[in-house]
Structure formats: C-alpha cells, structure tokens
Amino acid sequence: MMMAYTVTNPYTKEVIASYEVASQAEVDQALQRAQAYYLATKGQPVEKRAQKLLKLVDLMEERKEQLAKIASLSMGKLIGQARSEVDLCLEILRYYAARGPQMLRAKPYLYGARQEAFLHYEASGIVLAVEPWNFPYSQVIRVLAPNYLLGNPVILKHAGQVATCARALEELAVEADLGTGAFKNLFLSYQQVDNLLADCRVSGLAVTGSSQVGKMLAGKAAANLVKLSLELGGNDAFLVLADADVKKAAHDAVKARLRNSGQVCTAPKRLILAKEIATEFCDLLKKELAQLKLGNPLDEATTLAPLASEAALTNLTKQVTAACENGAQVLVEGGPVAEMAGYFFKPVVLRGLTPDNPMYDQEFFGPVFQIYQAQDEAEMVTIANESQYGLAGAVYSQDKVHADELAQKLSTGQVFINQPATSHPELPFGGVKNSGYGRELSDLGLYEFANCKIIAW
C-alpha cells in the first residue's frame, strides 16, 4: 500500500518515518469501537473520566522530553517551545479534569408561571478532529480533553508531517486507559474523511487549518448536517499606541511573531504603529532581529528554527516576492538561507503594502513582519479591521481603559492588552470572518459538541 504519511526532519531534510493510509477495515473498526464507547458511556459519572484525564497528565509530564523531541524532529519546533507546548497540554487537561464536572452540571431555567426546567449537557456522538502540524499536541488535546470529559469519542486525522506525534498521543491514551474507542488516530486519505462525514455515527467535526481547507470541509459537513467548529487562518493586528511602552511592545512583537518560526495563526503579522513612535519601534525591531541565531531546533542556543517543510519555504518566498513586485518596500532584508541545509527563512520586514497589493490581506505563514504607520487611532482601527480574517489581536497602551475601548472596536475573536495573543485553557479561543467560527477551550469548548438538552417540568 502507498506510504501516504511521510515525516521529514526540516533541519536535516531526512525522512524519519512513513505510515500507510488506514485500510477500510481499520476505519470500520474505529467507527464501531467509537460508537460502542459512546453508547456505553451514557449515564456514567463524569468524575470517572476526569480521573482518566489526570492519568494522561501524569504520563505526558513523565515523557515531556521525549514528546518535545518528537515534535522538534517532525516539524522543526524549537525544543524549548516544544516543551512549552506539552506544558500547555497539561494545563488544558488539568483544567477540564478540575473544572469540567462542575460545568457539566444541569443548569436550571424558569419558564411560564415559574415552572422549572433543567438544561443537561450530554454527549452527542463521535467527533472527527482534523488537525494541523504547527501545534501537533495541543491542537489535539484541546479537542480531546473536553469531548472525552463529555463522553464524545474522538477520531483524529492529523497532518501527515506530524504523524509521529499523532502515534505518540494514541499510545499515551491507551496507556492512560481512556477506554477502547474513546480516542483513535487514523492515517486517513481525503476520501476517507469525506466518507466519515457521511457516516451517521459522526456528529461533530473540529477543524484547525487554512481558510481554504475550512471552507471545503464546512461544505461537506453541512451536506451531512454535521456540527462543526473552525479555527482557521489569521492576519492579526498588533496596535502600538503613542503612549505605549515601545520597548516592551517591540520585544513582544518579535517574540510572538517568531514563535514556531512564524508559523502561528495568532502571531502578530500586521504591526500598526502610531506615527509618534513608529521610528523608535522599527529601530528596536531591527536590533531584536539582528540577535537571532538560526540553527538546530534541538540546540538550546538556537533562537530561530527552520520552516516546517519545503512547501512552506517555497510558498512564503513567493508571497514576499509578489508583495515586493507590487509596491511593498523591504525594511529588513531576509528570505531563504541557501548556505544552510534546512528550510531556513531569515526574517523579512515589509512596509508600504497598500490595499491594491495582492498580498495586502494574505496570511504570511512564516517570519515576515508587515509595518503600517497610522496618522491617528481611527486609522489604526480601520487598518486592523480591513481584513478578511478576525482571529486575534493586541493593543499596547499605558492607558488600559483606553486600550480596552480600542480593543472593543476590533473585529476579532480575542484581543490582548499589553501582551501578545496566547492560548489559555480558561479563555475561549476562536475567530470571526474567514478565521472561522465556534470556540475551543473554556466552558464554551466543553459545550461546543454537547447535546444541550432541556427537560421541562
């Protein structure tokens, strides 16, 4: 059978693993076991599943270094950032284990002449998770943890590039004794994904990926009345007001933009600066970028790892070229690093992108900064909202009340004040416009694929 899932080390370009596409028999068995788990779990106390999540916490914590190394080798994540991703998984699991049972208690409602009703949160069935390579563990855990607690079995279709991470997660789930059918990784073809969505036992679809992939899968889910959540692309705005701590803002912008080598949907891609501080900010930005050290992701001294794949390097290079051919100016030169073996891309800072530039509102998925200088705050908000995306954003100002006022004017799913956008178990995560819909994490992530059933007395 064709080896369809190939894992290539982005630093050495060596193939480190290959996996065959799942057979029809494996898919059928996964569906049967997942459905059996769903039916058998009905009525069981949620506290029992909460304890299983804590067992998974213990195993992931014990094997943090091993998991981090697998991620670094598979998609080029800096080893320190890979450890941090495992830590985020632990936070998510602990959050749902501790808080989830309380959040799933029946909620009282009154209706009519003080008649009483209760809203019950129940499992709805199998959830198919289609997940990306850039956060190979946490993107899965943020779907698995709440749905497992609820009683929804999860079937994972992961990105081929991180098939090793998918396999590692499945092995941990088995060892944690989550239950036969509760979580299953399948190396699926596109056609097999379509077939799963057409199966009446699949009731939910969680997708993280590009807007193009999201739209395609949303259409197929809709055709089968499958509930879905979409966490898609972003072109996040990072507003630095005239009264901001410019040094902190510049440092945060670089750190957040270059996390995962710039391959983060919530990274600050469009830096929108008040004219009063624009020159100072750009000077600080240049100094920060000059200190980067490109190298082996496993080397603790490396501060910028390669891009995840040759395709990512090729696409980002084409985007920068197209932006410059259509009028963008280069403030800091960079691009592919020919003298290094891996898929390295030295950071580029662009300015002067105008709405008629075809790259004006395209997501640069890599270490490319876009600088916009605004004449006033009204223009800052206009530029920020002039986007097909609406995932996250940030506002920097020493006047937090005023920063909050501007944050409320931004058309995004989340805005952070004086800090870059990050992911926290307690906070709902998701976007608007072409960044998708639905929410992960927090109580909203727990209810996303629940059957919210009202029982009226």
Disulfide bonds with the S-S distance in Angstrom:
none
